[in-house]
Amino acid sequence: MTSTKDTILECARDQYLTEGYKGLSMRKIAQKANISATAIYRHFSNKEELFHHVVKKGFSTYTDYLIPAENEVTPELRLRQTMGNALEFVLDHPRYFELIFIKSETKDELAQFDDLRADSKISFNLYSTRIKECMESGYLKEDNPGELSALLLSAYIGFFSLYTSGLLPRSPKEIKKMYWRSIDRLLNGLVK
């Protein structure tokens, strides 16, 4: 069962994605969440704090998807599982993907708050760690792990921006096949 706070965050996320930051309204969010407007203020003191927590929730959800890959036994499997978990994040939470990777107000929020920048760096560092491990194990060619992380994330963000905008197949089976073919093409240029 979803908590009231999580329901508020999801309704605020959806309203933000539909109407932008200026369109965020505590009254509209309360209506959509089927609670009183004053109930929101038990959890968030104002619109700014609510939006901050919406962005924070997006990054924490993404990170929660990536972390389990650390349990894989080899660097290659950890990298592939990280990429697979990132795919599952988009399929399960396309609205959070759009929030944290596409919307410009999210980038403005990141610029203002150290805690959000730190949250966003967690996922980037997970990619860099996976890539560095693959280089050290001999699976990937020696290169700059940070730059390769940026390359993989750029490909990921671009691919799923096309998906969330409706320009790629909507079938999970089709999108998974297309995604892995794209990832394999990228990795083929990096494998030793």
Secondary structure as GFF3:
##gff-version 3
##sequence-region A 1 192
A	DSSP	alpha_helix	4	19	.	.	.	ID=ss1
A	DSSP	three_ten_helix	21	23	.	.	.	ID=ss2
A	DSSP	alpha_helix	26	33	.	.	.	ID=ss3
A	DSSP	alpha_helix	37	40	.	.	.	ID=ss4
A	DSSP	alpha_helix	47	66	.	.	.	ID=ss5
A	DSSP	three_ten_helix	67	71	.	.	.	ID=ss6
A	DSSP	alpha_helix	75	92	.	.	.	ID=ss7
A	DSSP	alpha_helix	94	101	.	.	.	ID=ss8
A	DSSP	alpha_helix	104	112	.	.	.	ID=ss9
A	DSSP	alpha_helix	114	137	.	.	.	ID=ss10
A	DSSP	alpha_helix	145	164	.	.	.	ID=ss11
A	DSSP	alpha_helix	172	188	.	.	.	ID=ss12
###
